[in-house]
Amino acid sequence: MFKTIEYVDDTVRMLDQTKLPLEKTYIDYKTIEEVGGAIKGMVIRGAPAIGVAAAMGMSLGAESIQAEDFDSFFSKWEVMGNKLGQARPTAVNLAWAITRMKKVAQDNKNLSIPELKSRLKSEAQTICVQDIEACKEMGNFGQTLISSGSRVLTHCNAGALATAGFGTALGVIRAAVNHGKDIKVFANETRPFLQGARLTAWELNEDNINVELITDNMCGFFMSKNEIDAAVVGADRIAGNGDVANKIGTYMVAVMAARHKIPFYVAAPISTLDLTLASGEEIPIEERSSDEVAHINGKRISPEGVTARHPAFDITPNDLVTAIITDKGIAYPPYTESLKELASKL
Amino acid sequence: MFKTIEYVDDTVRMLDQTKLPLEKTYIDYKTIEEVGGAIKGMVIRGAPAIGVAAAMGMSLGAESIQAEDFDSFFSKWEVMGNKLGQARPTAVNLAWAITRMKKVAQDNKNLSIPELKSRLKSEAQTICVQDIEACKEMGNFGQTLISSGSRVLTHCNAGALATAGFGTALGVIRAAVNHGKDIKVFANETRPFLQGARLTAWELNEDNINVELITDNMCGFFMSKNEIDAAVVGADRIAGNGDVANKIGTYMVAVMAARHKIPFYVAAPISTLDLTLASGEEIPIEERSSDEVAHINGKRISPEGVTARHPAFDITPNDLVTAIITDKGIAYPPYTESLKELASKL
């Protein structure tokens, strides 16, 4: 098995997801700035994994600060955190992790600076451990929705690679398999970054889970042929009303699922909830470089002079979401109430 | 400007569409078997262009036959035609062109064999000329549906490259532009073969028509942002009830258009109609090699050992089709009546 991210001694080590599946290489990071670059460049991606990386990055940042007192430490550290928070705009877990780390610092301002740094490092490691635990909880709740024999569509990679381990959407699938259920996965390749073809196919194959690759424009065909029984995806941010921001293309999967009366499930930890937002319209959508659309494997696929667009996420409205699987339980519509109730369990 | 296909002396010359947009190369074919290989290998593709290529291939086949009398000629030629007819199963224009060529032979059985060969060659050239004329007719009818300022989504390539020239769906766009209308095109890249990124973007750019490339999973996002006003696609076969077989992914575009109350138009010559089929369920769907999904530019994108699926077409049910634009006029629902009426104008 692989580790998506780990924090040993003074080093944050990440599996380089831009190189998978052809190369399995790790990169070591020693500074918060490098971790920000890794998030921006998608060496690590997936909302929960971004949260874990951000917490570890905050710890690296703390270690680098020379300060005599808390206020001096905190003001320098906050500047670093603000910059890290801008690495990617859509996944709320980035801000969530930075906020959590800052709260731990505030709560421990009486410690000496070396003690505080140690406390922050331990908090980052705890966030990593808790993320895996949350995925396993999600898996246990979610697998009850998936019957044996199901053929499950997923989009992007909401797997072990998108978290500290086990996965959100793929955690539900892993838990179902662990419960002895016979599951087949259809993986949308997920252009332009090909997370499905490169990452989901790879990690399910490593786990000997039956996975078949399709292009993003095929799921309607397979639904019309009754070859898909359910769809499970992750989320980058969920608004208070249950609108879901997730990888571009998720909305189309949800619309197709609704047309074919196939359940559409979202699996995400409570940390992905953003109850400060009333609806998905308020979620910022990252627009990435059009070069990532116009090139594949470094080779141009479209003519010079033709522009491309690259919104990296879309919003799936809550009425298309059958249930939201969290680490605190499963939320059903109306989400404004059910999500608030689950969040209060923290 | 380029020529998709032409027939000069004893040579059928095709623009190699597998190499576009990076290379603009032509390939010369001298035998019917080579033309069959070009169709199968997608050097030429698009239902109307396949029809033209098949007619020219049939002429090359006729030229190669040594025979003293019509019956001997025809029986050898029919065997060749049957084999050519199997090159690709979904586009009905392949069978349509072979049938038309055979009828011309039967109608001219009194000619000497050299005269007959000459008559068949001229018929193939006529089919090519008529295909361009049909596209222009379609364009004139279809452009009335597109108002100036429209942002039009298209899928795959139903352009000059998919026909002898001018195009079906892109013919409608060209005609609108020629009428002085301000049109912006969104081109779905159209995985796995990338006809949109490689061919549609290329030929519209060559014509200075405003085109922007998106991945196939983005059109829902842009529709939800009110950035798309209409969708226009081609067809590989249209059943008597108006169900449309077209490039994989078309069905999802149609579902998204219906959800967002955006008109969804299909442009195709009458030769793409198959009134022998009551519904789209009877249209054979070609399943191509999964290698075409698992590799891009010859490089593997998914791990070894993971299988992929590759249905090359899907069926859009007639209730999602706002209108079918043909060279004989525009058909509206109910299509069982309107298509029959247009077909009777031949």
Boltz contact constraints between the chains, C-beta under 6 A:
constraints:
  - contact:
      token1: [A, 21]
      token2: [B, 303]
      max_distance: 6.0
  - contact:
      token1: [A, 191]
      token2: [B, 215]
      max_distance: 6.0
  - contact:
      token1: [A, 192]
      token2: [B, 215]
      max_distance: 6.0
  - contact:
      token1: [A, 194]
      token2: [B, 301]
      max_distance: 6.0
  - contact:
      token1: [A, 197]
      token2: [B, 301]
      max_distance: 6.0
  - contact:
      token1: [A, 197]
      token2: [B, 302]
      max_distance: 6.0
  - contact:
      token1: [A, 201]
      token2: [B, 302]
      max_distance: 6.0
  - contact:
      token1: [A, 201]
      token2: [B, 303]
      max_distance: 6.0
  - contact:
      token1: [A, 201]
      token2: [B, 306]
      max_distance: 6.0
  - contact:
      token1: [A, 202]
      token2: [B, 303]
      max_distance: 6.0
  - contact:
      token1: [A, 205]
      token2: [B, 303]
      max_distance: 6.0
  - contact:
      token1: [A, 205]
      token2: [B, 305]
      max_distance: 6.0
  - contact:
      token1: [A, 205]
      token2: [B, 306]
      max_distance: 6.0
  - contact:
      token1: [A, 211]
      token2: [B, 306]
      max_distance: 6.0
  - contact:
      token1: [A, 212]
      token2: [B, 307]
      max_distance: 6.0
  - contact:
      token1: [A, 212]
      token2: [B, 309]
      max_distance: 6.0
  - contact:
      token1: [A, 213]
      token2: [B, 302]
      max_distance: 6.0
  - contact:
      token1: [A, 213]
      token2: [B, 306]
      max_distance: 6.0
  - contact:
      token1: [A, 213]
      token2: [B, 308]
      max_distance: 6.0
  - contact:
      token1: [A, 214]
      token2: [B, 309]
      max_distance: 6.0
  - contact:
      token1: [A, 215]
      token2: [B, 191]
      max_distance: 6.0
  - contact:
      token1: [A, 215]
      token2: [B, 192]
      max_distance: 6.0
  - contact:
      token1: [A, 215]
      token2: [B, 293]
      max_distance: 6.0
  - contact:
      token1: [A, 216]
      token2: [B, 216]
      max_distance: 6.0
  - contact:
      token1: [A, 216]
      token2: [B, 217]
      max_distance: 6.0
  - contact:
      token1: [A, 217]
      token2: [B, 216]
      max_distance: 6.0
  - contact:
      token1: [A, 217]
      token2: [B, 248]
      max_distance: 6.0
  - contact:
      token1: [A, 217]
      token2: [B, 249]
      max_distance: 6.0
  - contact:
      token1: [A, 217]
      token2: [B, 252]
      max_distance: 6.0
  - contact:
      token1: [A, 218]
      token2: [B, 248]
      max_distance: 6.0
  - contact:
      token1: [A, 220]
      token2: [B, 251]
      max_distance: 6.0
  - contact:
      token1: [A, 220]
      token2: [B, 252]
      max_distance: 6.0
  - contact:
      token1: [A, 221]
      token2: [B, 311]
      max_distance: 6.0
  - contact:
      token1: [A, 221]
      token2: [B, 314]
      max_distance: 6.0
  - contact:
      token1: [A, 248]
      token2: [B, 217]
      max_distance: 6.0
  - contact:
      token1: [A, 248]
      token2: [B, 218]
      max_distance: 6.0
  - contact:
      token1: [A, 249]
      token2: [B, 217]
      max_distance: 6.0
  - contact:
      token1: [A, 251]
      token2: [B, 220]
      max_distance: 6.0
  - contact:
      token1: [A, 252]
      token2: [B, 217]
      max_distance: 6.0
  - contact:
      token1: [A, 252]
      token2: [B, 220]
      max_distance: 6.0
  - contact:
      token1: [A, 255]
      token2: [B, 259]
      max_distance: 6.0
  - contact:
      token1: [A, 259]
      token2: [B, 255]
      max_distance: 6.0
  - contact:
      token1: [A, 293]
      token2: [B, 215]
      max_distance: 6.0
  - contact:
      token1: [A, 296]
      token2: [B, 296]
      max_distance: 6.0
  - contact:
      token1: [A, 297]
      token2: [B, 299]
      max_distance: 6.0
  - contact:
      token1: [A, 299]
      token2: [B, 297]
      max_distance: 6.0
  - contact:
      token1: [A, 301]
      token2: [B, 194]
      max_distance: 6.0
  - contact:
      token1: [A, 301]
      token2: [B, 197]
      max_distance: 6.0
  - contact:
      token1: [A, 302]
      token2: [B, 197]
      max_distance: 6.0
  - contact:
      token1: [A, 302]
      token2: [B, 201]
      max_distance: 6.0
  - contact:
      token1: [A, 302]
      token2: [B, 213]
      max_distance: 6.0
  - contact:
      token1: [A, 303]
      token2: [B, 21]
      max_distance: 6.0
  - contact:
      token1: [A, 303]
      token2: [B, 201]
      max_distance: 6.0
  - contact:
      token1: [A, 303]
      token2: [B, 202]
      max_distance: 6.0
  - contact:
      token1: [A, 303]
      token2: [B, 205]
      max_distance: 6.0
  - contact:
      token1: [A, 305]
      token2: [B, 205]
      max_distance: 6.0
  - contact:
      token1: [A, 306]
      token2: [B, 201]
      max_distance: 6.0
  - contact:
      token1: [A, 306]
      token2: [B, 205]
      max_distance: 6.0
  - contact:
      token1: [A, 306]
      token2: [B, 211]
      max_distance: 6.0
  - contact:
      token1: [A, 306]
      token2: [B, 213]
      max_distance: 6.0
  - contact:
      token1: [A, 307]
      token2: [B, 212]
      max_distance: 6.0
  - contact:
      token1: [A, 308]
      token2: [B, 213]
      max_distance: 6.0
  - contact:
      token1: [A, 309]
      token2: [B, 212]
      max_distance: 6.0
  - contact:
      token1: [A, 309]
      token2: [B, 214]
      max_distance: 6.0
  - contact:
      token1: [A, 311]
      token2: [B, 221]
      max_distance: 6.0
  - contact:
      token1: [A, 314]
      token2: [B, 221]
      max_distance: 6.0
